[in-house]
Amino acid sequence: MAIKLDKPLQVGDWQYVPEQDKLVQLAADGKIAVTADLDNLSQKVANYFIANAGKLITKDELLHDVWGIRDVSDGRVTRVIRVLRVALGDDTREPRYIETIPKRGYRFIAPVTVLEPQVTFDKNDPPAQMGINRSEKEKAHWPWYLGFAFIFIAAITWWLWPATPDLQDKTASDIPMLRYKPVTALDGLEFYHNVSEDERYLVYSYASPEQENVTVLMLEDLQEHRRIQITDSSYSSFGAAFSPDESQLAYHRAYPDGKCEIRVADFNGDSFTITNDKLLVSCGDNSISSRLSWSPDSAYLVYPTMSDKRQTILMLKRVSGGAAEELTTPPPTSFGDYVARFSNQGNKLVFLREAAGSAQIWVLDLSSRETSMLVKVTDVLPGNIDWTNDDRYIIYPSAPNTISQVEVRTGNIRVLAYTDVNAHEIQVAKSNTVYASVGNFSHVNIKKVANQITNPVSDSTTVFSSNRNETLAEANPLPKGPTAVVSRRSGLPQVWLFYPGGEQKQITFFEKNERFRSLVFSPSGKELLAQINNEIWLLSDSKAPVRLSENNDNLISQPAWSYDGKKIYYAESKSGRWHIVSHEVSDNLLTPIVFAVDRELYIESYDGKYSIWRDAISKKFYMQRFDTQIPQEIPITLPENQAWLKFQTTKSGVYFAYLVDEIKYSLKYYSFDNGEISNAVTVDYLYHSRFSLTPDEKFIYILEAVRGDFDVASVKLP
């Protein structure tokens, strides 16, 4: 049921803007400074509460009046209430907006009054970006502004394209704001979706809150509103896809022991059944979850697999039999190619390639087997992309809340639409409807846990938590120094300093969605090295950020300080070969020089006694004491498919992240004294390789991921 209020309202500390159907907070000049981070469903629930302010609302009333049905679980209502509280800054202990009435329901207790319109518009601003204050110190940098910045700044400052293409002539006022319409609404994660050719049937992977580590395939009849589970929960199923003639369904089956299969089953739409589920081909052990693509004649499948080099590559397999053909060979510095789609004519493939944590969109000509890169995407990591029906363009999520297209022939790009929620995986149907997985896999906080190497007392506390993601924390090397945190609490990801006395200070004010890959404090604890996208920046609380690395197409990673804080080091890949770059840090920045070749990691200890480095060819690790100049191999080995490295040195050893499986890490410690490797924390696993050790070595900051919610939704392209 649509619940839209038709008057501007003051709602507690927020104002409701009917033209945008949004809750906002205004700056002193009357322009929008903050927008409540609510998806379409949550906004509907907020509107319902506002329209019924002061009244007791039961869960049944919410289900009936907002969802329009009664078979949605109570957990779904609870999730939306939690989203509302976080977005509005409410506290369940001392509520100012939503009061819980135990065993009865909820009451909206914030005062609601009618206002005269107060929002001002720049004469050239469209409704999708109304009232944005572009001041560097403003805290509002929201998705439609990000999309606006993307289209106009990309041609000047980004390194997204091999050669800068001409942007199509499309003004910001021509770009529509689209709202996704929910297609599924289960508790948990619905993703890796595929809609049949006639858009009647939908298949997707589903991870329920009760079995979040296992995904099953769900099949829905969108006309008759039927839903069945079609795979077993003793294994995980991913990337199912209907054949174009809708007679078959292919998917990736992953077993708990790492075995991988691509399977094909018969599908009968009349009886709504799956039969004759058979093995088509085995894929590489521990292959990442696959998205599959059928050729237009239903004769071939393309799927990713893990190669002997521990990279994902794309394979072409005839469904009727025969050997599979390897289609792509990613460069050594890439984790691999992880998704592909046939063009509608069947003569080309578009695929995604991971490169240093970013995505590249490539096209492969199936007749010549030639490949060419179209665009680099750094603001998001797309899960899937698709062709337009005429095969002229590739549709892809280019930034949060932004859908763009790139022309295959010319490489020209343009923003198609801004959207109310983030889309990760896109499928373009024949009706020009986009079906997408929307939502978030998880919400990330920083957790402080005891280091069991030095601290036998079990302790675990969530810290630096806000109503936004906190994605990185770096402890200061000095006991009384501030901790650096990457947080979205002011809108876009920014670096904050948290001082022991409670003071908080934001030290970056980037105006677009930058991807922070690492933070490293200087030995003095006064400056920070930050890898942002593919660049190295110098940050401090007293100076504006300074970019240190050159803006080029070479991949860079692993920034580190020299022990005296006078130099920085980082790894750079040039023509597929890694080397370490050295860079003086001074008022007059000098040209970087090559410090060591065939190395992909170099770190000096803060006490100036040794360095740790990794050989880029043999993948072996070495320690080199500065008083001997003789490198010593140390017995640290990492899985071949571990792409992310994080090491932290101490006086007596080194801490490092170790990939346990596809997305889980453990934290280990190598002791120089006894040469042994042990576990540093008692938590089952880490969700990311990022961690940071406090200066007394008693505690470690790690990322804590709280399971989110993903749904399949649709939107009609203009």
N, C-alpha and C positions, 0 to 999 in steps of 0.2 A: 504494500500500500504506500503510495506517495504521500509523504507528510512534509509539505513545504510551507514555511511561514511567509506571509506577504508583506510584512512591515519590518522596518529596522527596529531592533530591540536591544536594550541594555540587559545583559544576562550576567549578573555578578560582575566580575572584572572583564568580561568579554562583551563584544557587540556582535549581533547577528546581522549579516548583510544579505538581504533577500536576492539581490541580483546575482550573487555568487553562491548562495545557499551555503554560507560558511560562517563560522565563528572566528572573529578576528580581534586583535588589539591594535589600537591606533597610536601613532606617534604624535608629538606635539603639533606637527603641521597638518594633522588630519589624515595622513596617509597610513596605509596598512603597514604595521611593523611586524606583527606576528599573526600567523594563521594556525588555528587548531589542526593538528595532524590527524584528521579523521578520514577513514575511507567512506565509501558511499553508504554502506549499511550503518556504520556507526553514526554518521551524520543524521540519517533517518531516525535512529533511536534518540539522538540528542534533540531533534526537532519535536519528537513525540513527548519527551520529558518537558521541554519548554512550553509546549502547548497545554500541558497538563500540570504545570508547576503547582506544587503544594499538595497534590493529590497522591494517594497511595496507588501505585501501579504494580499489579501482580505480574509474575512471569507469564502466566497464561494470556493476560491482556497484551503484553508485548509481542508474544508469538502470534497472536491472532491479528492484532492491529498493524504491526510492522512487517512481520514475515508473511502474513496472510495465510498461514497454515498452522497446524497444531502439532506436527510431528517433528519439529526441530528440538534437539536436546536442550536441557537446562544448561549444559556446559557451554553451548553456543551463546546463550544470553549472558552468562557469567563472563565470557571472554569479551563481549562487546562492552559490558559495564566496566571491565578493567581498562579497556582501551580508552573509554571516555574519561575515566578518572585520571589516567596518565596524561592524556592530551590537555585536560583542563587544569592540571596541577592540583587535583583534589587529594585529600588524605582520608582514608577510611577511619582513622582514629579520631580525627577532628574534621568531619566532612563539611564542606562549604557549598557543594553542588548536589551530590547524590548521597542520600542517606539510606542505609540498608535497614529495613524493618525485618528482623529475624523471622523466618518461616512464613512471611507474608508477601514481601516484595521490596519495592524501592519508592522513595519520594524525592522529587527534585526540590531542593530547599533554597536555591539561590534566588534572590529577588529578580523579577523580570518586569521591565517597564518599556513602553513604546517610546521611540526616539524619532526626531527629525533626521533625515539622512545627513551624515557628516563626512562621508568618505569623499575625498577629492581625487580627481583624475588628471593626469597629464594629458594634454590634448592629443598626443600621438600614442597614448597607451591603450591597448585593447583591454577588454574586460578580463582576459586571462592573466594579466599581469598588473592589475590596477594598483595604483598608489605605492609601488615599490620605491623605497628610499635607497638610492644606490650609494649612500655614504659608506665609507670604509668602516666606520664604527657602528653602523646599524646592525642589529642582530637578525634581521629578517632577510634571508636569502632562500627563497622557496622554489618549488619545482618548476613553476612556469617561468620564473626569472632565470633559472638554470637553463631551461630550453632556449630562452631568448639569448642568453649569453653564448650558448653553444653555437648557434647558427651564425652569429656575427663576430665572435672572437676567434672561432676555429680557424678561419682563413688567414688570420694574422699571427697568432701566437702558438697554436698547437702543432704537434708533430704527427697528426693523424694520417696524413697522406704522403705517399712517395713524392708526388708533385701536387702542388696546391691546385685543386680543381676550381672551376668557375661555379659559384653557387647560383642556382636558379633564382630568377627574379621573383621573390615572394616576400612581401613585407610581413612584419610581425602581426599586423592587424588581420591578415588573411588566414592565420593559423588558428584552427578551432580548438576549443577545450571540450574534450569528450569524456563521458562517464561510462565506465564499464558496467555491464549488466551481469549479475551473478548467474552462472549456469549450474555450479555445484555449491553446496553449503554444508559439508561435513565437518565435524570437529577433527582437527589434524591437518595433514598435508595432502592436497590433491595436486599432482604435477605430472610432467611428461605426458601431456594430453595429446589426443589426436581425434579429429572429427572426421566422420566418413564423408565420401564425396557428395552425397545428397544432404549432408548436415543433419541427418536424423539420429545417428548413433555417435556416442562419445565413449572413448576408452581412455583410462588414465591410471597412473600409479597412485597408490594411497597408503599413507602411514598414519595409523590411528594413534591417539594418545596412549592407548593401552599397549600397543605393539609398535612403538616409534622406531625401533631398529629394524623392522621388517616392512617391506612394501608389497602389497598385493595389487593385482589388476582389477579395476572396477569397470563394468560395462553398463552404460545407461542408454535407454531409449528416450530421446528427448521429446518425442511426440506423445508417447503413452506414459511417460514418467515412471518407467520401470528401471530398477537398478539391481545388478547381481554381481557377486564376486566370482571371478573366473579362474583365479590361480590360488595355489595353496600357500599357507603362511610358513611352511617349513623352509622356504627359500624366498628370495626377493625377486620381483619382476619389474622391469623398467622399459620405457621407451616404446610401448606398443603402438603399432600403426596398421590401419586398414589398407588392404590392397585397393587400387583404384576401382576395380570391379566389385569391391566389397564382399568377395567370396572368401577371403583369407585375412588372418590377423597375425602379424609377426611381432615378436618381442624378445628382449634380452632377459635370460634367467641367470641369476647369480646365487651360487650355493655358499653356505657358511664357510666352507674350506677354501674358498677362492676360485673354484671352478666356474667356468663361464660358458653359456650356450646361447646361440641364436636359434629360436624355435618358430615354427609356423603352424597355425591351427586353422581349421575350416570354420567359417562363420555362416550361420543361417539366420538371416534377419527375420524371416517369417516366424520361426520358432524361438528366436532370441536365445540361441544356444551356441556353444563352442564345442567342436568335436575334433577328433584326430589330431591331437596336439603332438607334433613330431619334431625331433631334432633336425635342424637344417645344417648347422656347422658349429663346431666348438670354437670359442674365441680364447684369447690368451688369458692365462691365470691372472686373477686380480685386475681384470679390465675394469675401467671405470664404467659406471652405469651408462648404457647406450641409448641414443635416439636413432631409430631406423627410418629409412626412406625407400619407398617402392618406386620403380620406374613406371612411367605412365601406362605401359602395356602389361603391368603386373608380372613381368618375367624376371626382374632382377631386384635384389636388395643391396643397399649400401649400409654398412655398419662399422663402428669403430672397434678396434681391438688393441690389446697391449702387445707391442712387438718384443722381440728378444732384447732390444736396446732400451726397454722399459719406457717407450714412448707410445702414445696412442696414434694409430694410423688408420686410414680408411680402407675398407675392403669391399670389393664388388663380387657378388655371388649370384649365379643363376639359380632360381628357386627349383627348377626341375632337376638340378644336379650339376656335377662338374666341380673343378677346383676353384677356389676363391682367388681373385686377383688383387694384388696390392696396388692401390691407386695413388697414395701420397707418401712422400718421404719428408717429414718435417726436419728442420735444421737441428743440430745437436743442442742448441741453446733453448729449444722449445720443448714444453712438455708434450705437445702433440696436437693432432687434429681430432676434435671430439664430437662433431655433429655435421651432417650433410643433408642436402635436399636436392632431389632431381628437379630440373626445370620442367615446366608443363609440356614442352615439346620433347623432353627426354634427351636432348643433345648436350646438356651441360649439368654440372653440379655446383652448388654453392656450399662452402663449408667454413667452419670456424677453426681457427688455429690459436692456441694459447701461446703467448710470448711474454715472458716475465710478468705473469699475472694479469696481462691485458689480453683482449681478443683482437684478432685480425680476421676480416672477411675476405675469403679467397673464392675465385671461380675457376673450375676445371672444365676444359673442353674435352668431351668424351671421345671425339673423333681423333684429335691430335694428342691428347693427354697433356696439353700445355696448361699451366696454371698461371694466374695473375692475381695480385692482391688489389682489392678495391679500397679498403678503408681500415684504419685502426680505431678501435673503440676503447677509451680509457675510463670513462665515467661509470660504466657498468660492465659486467661480464655476461653477455647474452647467453641464455640457455638454448635458444633455438631461433632461427630466422626463416624467412620464406620469400618466394618469388611472388611478384604480382601476376595476375592471370595472363597478361600478354608477354611475360618473361623479360620486360624491359628494365625492371627495377627489382632491388632486393629491399624488403621491409625488415626493419630491425629496431630494437630498443637502443637508442643512442645515448640516453641519459635517464636518470630517474624521472618518471612521469613524462617521458618524451618518446614519440615514435617518429622515426625518420625513414627516408628511402635513399638509396644510392643507385644511380643509373649505371647499368652494367657496361654499356658501350663507352661512356665518357668519364665515369667516376664522379660526376656531379652529384652532390647531396643536397637534400633540403629536409626541413622538419615538416612532417605531415600533420601532427597534432600533439597537443599536450593532453595528458590524461589525469584523472583524479587519483589513480593509484599506480604503483610501479608494476610494469609488465616485464616478466623475465623470459618467457618462452612464447614465441609467436607462431601462429599458423594462419595463413590467409586462405579463406574458403572461396568457392566459386562465386558466392554472392557478394564478395568484397567485404565480408565480415571477418574481423580479426578475433580469433580465439586465443586467449592468453592465460598463463598461470600468473596470478596476482597475489600479492601479500609478501610475507617474509618468512624464511625458514626458521629464523630465530631472532631473539633480541639479545644483544651482547652487553654484559656488564664486566667490570673488573673485579676479580676475587683475589683476596690476600690470603695465602695459605702458608702453613708452617713448612719450613725446609727441614725435612727429617734427617738430613746429613748433620745439621748443627743444632737443631731445635727439636727435642723429643716430645714436647708438649703439642698435642694435636689441636690445631686451630684453623678455622676457615671463616672468613668474613667478607661479605660483599662490600666493596668500597667504590667511591667515585660514581655512584649510580644516579642517573637522572631519568627523566621520561624519554630520553633518546639513547641511541647506542653509544657506548663507550668502547672503542675498538682497540685501544693501545695505551699502555701505561709504562713509563720508564722511570725507575727509581733513581734519585740523585746519588752520586758517589759520595757526597758529604752527608753526615748524619742529620744536619739541620737544614739541608737544602730542600727546595721544593720538588715535588714529583710532577712529571709532565704527563698529561693525559690528552689523547685525541678524543674529542667528544662532539656530539651533534646537539648539545643542549642549547646552543644559540642558533640552531638551524642547520647550516652546513657543517661538515667536519672542520674543526679548528683545534689548535693546540692551546691547552690551558695549563697553568701552573697552580698547583695546590701546595700551599705552605703549611708547615707543622702547626702554626698558630691558628689555622682556619681560613686565612686569606685565600681568595681565588682570583686569578688574573688570566684573561684571555690575551694571547700574544700574537695570534695570526688573525687576519680578517680577509681571507680569500673570498672572492665573490662568485666562485663557481665550485662545483662539487669535486674537489681534489681528492685523489686517492693516496692516503698516507701509508707507506709500506714499512717504514721503520723510524725510530727515534733513538738517538745515542747522545748522552750527555758528555761534554768535555770533561777532562780530569778535574778541572776547577769547579765543575758543577754550575757554571754561569752561562754556558752556551749549549745549543743543541744542534746536532746534525739530523736532518730529516730527509728521507727519500720520499719525494712527492711525485707520483706518476713515475716518469723516467728521468727525474732530475734530483740533484742534491742541493739542499738549501741550508743556510746557516740561520738559526733562530736565537733570539735572546729576549729578555724582558725589557731591554733598554734601547734596542735598535730595530728598525724595520727589517723584515726578512730579506736575505740576500741569496740569490741563486749562484752557486759555485760551479756547477758542472756546465759543460757546453750543451746547447740544445741541438742534439743531432739524433740520428736514427739508431745509433749503437745502443745496445741494451746495457744497463748499469744495475748494480746491486751491491749489497753488503757495505755500506759506508761505515767507517771507523775512524777514531782519532789516534794520533800518535800519543805515546805515553806523556809527552810534555805539552800536548795541546797545540803545538805549533803547525802541525800538518794534519791533513785528512787523507784517508785512503778509500778507494772503492774499486770494485771489480767492474770491468768493461769488456763487452764482447764485440769484437770487430771482425767481420767476415767469418763468424762462427768460432773464433779463437779468443779465449779469455786471457786478460792480463790485468794487473793491478796498477791503478793510476795513483800517483802521489800529487798532492796539491798543497801549496803553502797557504796558510790562513793569516792574513795581515790586512792592514788598511789598504794596501795596494796589492790586489789579488794577482798572483802570477799565473802563467800558463801551466796547465797540468802536464806532468811528464810520466812516461811509463816507468814504473818502479820495479815490476817483476813480470815476466811472461809466463804463460801457461799456468796461471794460478787464478782461482775463482773465489778465494777468501783470504783475507789477511787482517789479523787483529793483534795489536800490541797490548800487553797488560798495563794497567794503570801504574803499577809500581816500577815500570821500566826495566824489568828483568828478563822478559821473554816475549816471543810472538807465537801465534798459532796461524798456520796457513794450510791450504788444501791445494793439491796438485790437480789441475783441470783435466788432465789426461788419465792418470791412474786412479784419481778420486781418493788418494791416500792423504791422511792428515799428518802434519809434522809440527813439532815444537822446536823452537830455536832459541836457546839462551843467549842473551847479548854478550855475556862474558866469555863464551866459547866460540860463537859463530859457526857451530857445527849442528845442522838440523838432525833431529831425532824423530823417527817415525813413532806415532802413538797409535794404540790399537782401537781407534774409533772408526767404525764402519756404519754407514747409513744405507737404508734400502735404496735400490737403484731408481725407484720411482719417486723418491723424495725430492721435490723441487724447491722447497723453502728451507733455508738454513738459518739457524739462530744460535749463536754461541756467546757466552759471557765468561770472561776470565776472572780468576781470583788468585790470591797468592799461592794457594796450594793445589789448584786444579781448575777445571773448566766445566761449565754447565752447557748442555746442548739439548735441543729438541730432537726426538727420534720418532719417525713416522711408524705408527703401529699398523694401521690399515689405511683405507682410502682417505679418510678425513679425521682420524684420531692420532694424537701424538702422546708420547710419554716424555717426561723430563728426566734426563740422566746426568750423572756427575762422574767425571774422570779424575781420579786422584793422582797427582804427581808422586806422592809419597809411596803408595803401594801398587800403583799401576792398575787398580781395579775400577770397574764401572758399576755404579749402583744407582737406584732410583732416588730422586730427590724429593718427590711428593707422594702422598698416599692416595690422592684422588685417582679414580679409575683411569682417566685419560684427560688430555687437553684437547680442546676443540680447535686449537691453532698452534702454530709453532712459536707464536709470540710469547715471551715471558720476560721478567726483569727481577733481578735479585736486589734486595735492600742492602745498604752498605755494611750492616752488621751480619749479613748472610743468614739471618734467622727466618726471614720471610721471603716469599716469592709472589709477584703479581702475575696472574694468569687470566685468560679470558674465560668468562662463564657464559655459556649459551643457554638461553631459556627457549624452549620449543615454541615456535610461532604458529602461524596459520596460513595455509595456502589454499586458494580456491581457483577453479576455472571460471573465467568470465569472458564476455564477448563485447565487442564494440564495432559499429559500422563505420568504415572509413569514408571520408567525404569524397 
